[in-house]
Amino acid sequence: MEQRLVFDPEILRRYDVSGPRYTSYPTAPQFHEGLDDRAYAEAAQSTNGAEPARPLSLYVHVPFCDTVCFYCACNKVVTGNYQRAQRYLHYLEREAELQGELFDWDRRVGQLHFGGGTPTYLGDEDLRRVMEILGRHFRLDDSDAREFSIEIDPRAVRPGTIPLLGELGFNRISLGVQDFDPDVQRAVNRIQPFEVTAKAVEQARANGFESTNFDLIYGLPLQTVETYTRTLERALELRPERLAIYNYAHLPQMFKTQRQIREADLPDAAEKLAILETTIKRLTDAGYVYIGMDHFALPDDELAEAQRAGTLQRNFQGYSTRAEYDLVALGPTAIGKVGATYSQNLRELDAYYARLDAGRLPVFRGLALSADDRLRRDVISELMCHSRVDFAAIEARHGIVFGEVFGDALRRLQGMEADGLVRIARGRLDVLPRGRLLLRNVAMAFDAYLATEGQQRYSKVV
């Protein structure tokens, strides 16, 4: 597939509207409480019995942080009281037991991801405890083919934490960095010297971690092209296999902690666009491949290889491999994808605990996908992951005539085609290099729900 991109500032300004990130389709606003824990359990059990057995992916949400970063929009609990985490692990074990009962033992867990919050908020013995819990209720893959990843805050690791994670089977690590500039760090309440990050990377590589990811954010207070270029250069000194470059969305009306950021310190739209242009140029010059949306990877990284092989997927953690796995989610607010359903857990800890005390899974809403949902999800996934759609392949998988079902969508893309962003010809839709930064815009043409729900709830696409 085409992995190049062309940066066109005028085109990006013209198409910079609000739209979904398509970590799922349908997107989370379509979830409803009609799909409860009982409906989820029935759907989960129906996925057993395949030959060969379908592997599982596990997501574990650890919501705790020691301190608050002002930009953060994640579901988190900021506390210095570690007893709250220990109580949480008691309930996480209950949930793992209930979830594990739904899936046949021959369904190995080939993919595991710890997110948060800050997973390394947990002490070393409790990290070991969580893996023991998971190992009792799920068949964890211990082969070299596994992908076990964890998000870490380099400031929140103890001397033995990363070696322990390697011992426990983790082989991929994602480090929250955001920006290396001291002034920007102070403005967002995240003081993290470069040496702290470098030491964590060095330890990870020394302990068998095969892939390192950095999360960076552009659009934070006091950032300029000059300061962000220095951050990129420092990041490249450590040569992470992957980089996720997120666009900061300032929504203080939704996220109270963002009210601590002075709006006057935020870069304007033109500066943000220039930062993005600089980022793309610097990373591609350094040999990274643009995967899509926010993600870059070295050409021999599994993410880039999966994209070339057509096996890349997009889920609630961003781009990922192993699209054929069912995703089982543990912890408050966690979202799973099992069979033809999405499911989400209760958000607040007390409600999460109360549901488990009643002996029930904490799933409180979700969605059973219709045939039309599954069709459109397939098309949107092809666009978001591979920048193209083969009409005949879609027709064969879903028993439809592409032009009849999606005539309106193709007409909506005519303007983008005239602008050289997409090409529709010979039974294919291809996103061209000039349009690859606008994958969300292309996907929106196939979204059946946008006309009724509007776009105001979403972030800008650039």
Stockholm file with secondary structure:
# STOCKHOLM 1.0

chainA/1-462         MEQRLVFDPEILRRYDVSGPRYTSYPTAPQFHEGLDDRAYAEAAQSTNGAEPARPLSLYVHVPFCDTVCFYCACNKVVTGNYQRAQRYLHYLEREAELQGELFDWDRRVGQLHFGGGTPTYLGDEDLRRVMEILGRHFRLDDSDAREFSIEIDPRAVRPGTIPLLGELGFNRISLGVQDFDPDVQRAVNRIQPFEVTAKAVEQARANGFESTNFDLIYGLPLQTVETYTRTLERALELRPERLAIYNYAHLPQMFKTQRQIREADLPDAAEKLAILETTIKRLTDAGYVYIGMDHFALPDDELAEAQRAGTLQRNFQGYSTRAEYDLVALGPTAIGKVGATYSQNLRELDAYYARLDAGRLPVFRGLALSADDRLRRDVISELMCHSRVDFAAIEARHGIVFGEVFGDALRRLQGMEADGLVRIARGRLDVLPRGRLLLRNVAMAFDAYLATEGQQRYSKVV
#=GR chainA/1-462 SS CCCCCCCCHHHHHHTCCBCCCCSSSSCGGGCBTTSCHHHHHHHHHTTTTCSSCCCEEEEEEECEESSCCTTCCSCCEECSCTHHHHHHHHHHHHHHHHHHTTSCTTSCEEEEEEEESCGGGSCHHHHHHHHHHHHHHSCBCCSTTCEEEEEECGGGCCTTHHHHHHHTTCCEEEEEEECCCHHHHHHTTCCCCHHHHHHHHHHHHHTTCCEEEEEEEESCTTCCHHHHHHHHHHHHHHCCSEEEEEECCCCTTTCGGGGGSCGGGSCCHHHHHHHHHHHHHHHHHTTCEEEETTEEECTTSHHHHHHHHTCCEEETTEEESCTTSEEEEESTTCEEEETTEEEEECSSHHHHHHHHHTTSCCEEEEEECCHHHHHHHHHHHHHHHHSEEEHHHHHHHHTCCHHHHSHHHHHHTHHHHHTTSEEEETTEEEECGGGGGGHHHHHHTTCSSHHHHCSTTSCBCC
#=GC SS_cons         CCCCCCCCHHHHHHTCCBCCCCSSSSCGGGCBTTSCHHHHHHHHHTTTTCSSCCCEEEEEEECEESSCCTTCCSCCEECSCTHHHHHHHHHHHHHHHHHHTTSCTTSCEEEEEEEESCGGGSCHHHHHHHHHHHHHHSCBCCSTTCEEEEEECGGGCCTTHHHHHHHTTCCEEEEEEECCCHHHHHHTTCCCCHHHHHHHHHHHHHTTCCEEEEEEEESCTTCCHHHHHHHHHHHHHHCCSEEEEEECCCCTTTCGGGGGSCGGGSCCHHHHHHHHHHHHHHHHHTTCEEEETTEEECTTSHHHHHHHHTCCEEETTEEESCTTSEEEEESTTCEEEETTEEEEECSSHHHHHHHHHTTSCCEEEEEECCHHHHHHHHHHHHHHHHSEEEHHHHHHHHTCCHHHHSHHHHHHTHHHHHTTSEEEETTEEEECGGGGGGHHHHHHTTCSSHHHHCSTTSCBCC
//
